[in-house]
Amino acid sequence: MRRTGKTYAHPLVILISSPNELPMTRFGVTASKAVGSAVSRNRAKRRIRAAIHSYLPEVNAGWDVLLIARAPLIDAEWPQICEVLQDLLKHSKILKTEE
């Protein structure tokens, strides 16, 4: 997926998306050791999962999505994290648009 997917980067999160042939969208969340200790990495992943959860009803089917946490995510405010994920999902055409 890393080679075939399309990448969208932000200082807080990297989103990599690739179409799949399934009737659903799958999400993966990861954080490297550059984010910090195990506690920091797990906190970053929990924050991403919680923010994504609110957008799940609006997600188009048929995508594999990988979200990679970056170090500044640890100190970011909650509304900023939600806004960044919404922008990345809209930009990658994964979030349904209102027409």
One Martini backbone bead per residue (centre of mass of N, CA, C, O) as a GRO file, in nm:
protein
   99
    1MET     BB    1   0.056   0.064  -0.018
    2ARG     BB    2   0.295   0.261  -0.011
    3ARG     BB    3   0.343   0.242  -0.329
    4THR     BB    4   0.028   0.266  -0.443
    5GLY     BB    5  -0.042   0.497  -0.279
    6LYS     BB    6  -0.175   0.794  -0.154
    7THR     BB    7  -0.027   1.093  -0.025
    8TYR     BB    8  -0.101   1.279   0.284
    9ALA     BB    9   0.032   1.567   0.441
   10HIS     BB   10   0.100   1.654   0.787
   11PRO     BB   11   0.240   1.753   1.082
   12LEU     BB   12   0.051   1.529   1.240
   13VAL     BB   13  -0.039   1.362   0.969
   14ILE     BB   14  -0.047   1.065   0.771
   15LEU     BB   15  -0.204   0.980   0.456
   16ILE     BB   16  -0.284   0.656   0.317
   17SER     BB   17  -0.429   0.564   0.000
   18SER     BB   18  -0.624   0.274  -0.122
   19PRO     BB   19  -0.785   0.090  -0.329
   20ASN     BB   20  -1.049  -0.141  -0.299
   21GLU     BB   21  -1.276  -0.440  -0.346
   22LEU     BB   22  -1.457  -0.346  -0.112
   23PRO     BB   23  -1.756  -0.263   0.088
   24MET     BB   24  -1.515  -0.121   0.252
   25THR     BB   25  -1.335   0.056   0.500
   26ARG     BB   26  -0.995   0.058   0.601
   27PHE     BB   27  -0.812   0.104   0.910
   28GLY     BB   28  -0.485   0.233   0.999
   29VAL     BB   29  -0.267   0.268   1.291
   30THR     BB   30   0.041   0.458   1.346
   31ALA     BB   31   0.366   0.470   1.532
   32SER     BB   32   0.669   0.573   1.576
   33LYS     BB   33   0.955   0.628   1.766
   34ALA     BB   34   0.956   0.939   1.699
   35VAL     BB   35   0.717   1.011   1.892
   36GLY     BB   36   0.813   0.803   2.130
   37SER     BB   37   0.706   0.643   2.361
   38ALA     BB   38   0.479   0.403   2.418
   39VAL     BB   39   0.279   0.596   2.548
   40SER     BB   40   0.277   0.808   2.318
   41ARG     BB   41   0.198   0.623   2.086
   42ASN     BB   42  -0.073   0.524   2.207
   43ARG     BB   43  -0.199   0.804   2.236
   44ALA     BB   44  -0.192   0.881   1.938
   45LYS     BB   45  -0.368   0.644   1.837
   46ARG     BB   46  -0.619   0.703   2.011
   47ARG     BB   47  -0.674   0.987   1.895
   48ILE     BB   48  -0.721   0.900   1.605
   49ARG     BB   49  -0.948   0.694   1.649
   50ALA     BB   50  -1.146   0.894   1.783
   51ALA     BB   51  -1.163   1.093   1.543
   52ILE     BB   52  -1.256   0.888   1.322
   53HIS     BB   53  -1.523   0.782   1.442
   54SER     BB   54  -1.700   1.041   1.362
   55TYR     BB   55  -1.653   0.977   1.029
   56LEU     BB   56  -1.762   0.692   0.940
   57PRO     BB   57  -2.052   0.761   0.811
   58GLU     BB   58  -1.887   0.948   0.572
   59VAL     BB   59  -1.752   0.707   0.436
   60ASN     BB   60  -1.626   0.569   0.173
   61ALA     BB   61  -1.614   0.294  -0.004
   62GLY     BB   62  -1.307   0.125  -0.099
   63TRP     BB   63  -1.072   0.157   0.134
   64ASP     BB   64  -0.733   0.202   0.226
   65VAL     BB   65  -0.614   0.327   0.548
   66LEU     BB   66  -0.326   0.515   0.656
   67LEU     BB   67  -0.225   0.632   0.982
   68ILE     BB   68   0.039   0.861   1.072
   69ALA     BB   69   0.202   0.959   1.336
   70ARG     BB   70   0.323   1.254   1.477
   71ALA     BB   71   0.480   1.420   1.726
   72PRO     BB   72   0.284   1.683   1.749
   73LEU     BB   73   0.022   1.528   1.836
   74ILE     BB   74   0.061   1.516   2.145
   75ASP     BB   75   0.023   1.857   2.174
   76ALA     BB   76  -0.243   1.868   2.050
   77GLU     BB   77  -0.545   1.973   2.001
   78TRP     BB   78  -0.845   1.832   1.950
   79PRO     BB   79  -0.968   2.016   1.723
   80GLN     BB   80  -0.718   1.995   1.540
   81ILE     BB   81  -0.728   1.693   1.484
   82CYS     BB   82  -1.010   1.685   1.356
   83GLU     BB   83  -0.950   1.887   1.128
   84VAL     BB   84  -0.719   1.736   0.992
   85LEU     BB   85  -0.871   1.473   0.927
   86GLN     BB   86  -1.092   1.601   0.759
   87ASP     BB   87  -0.907   1.726   0.544
   88LEU     BB   88  -0.770   1.463   0.450
   89LEU     BB   89  -1.031   1.311   0.370
   90LYS     BB   90  -1.128   1.517   0.162
   91HIS     BB   91  -0.871   1.532  -0.019
   92SER     BB   92  -0.887   1.201  -0.070
   93LYS     BB   93  -1.203   1.122  -0.117
   94ILE     BB   94  -1.330   0.962   0.144
   95LEU     BB   95  -1.520   1.182   0.199
   96LYS     BB   96  -1.821   1.280   0.180
   97THR     BB   97  -1.990   1.498  -0.030
   98GLU     BB   98  -2.185   1.776  -0.051
   99GLU     BB   99  -2.443   1.819  -0.328
   0.00000   0.00000   0.00000
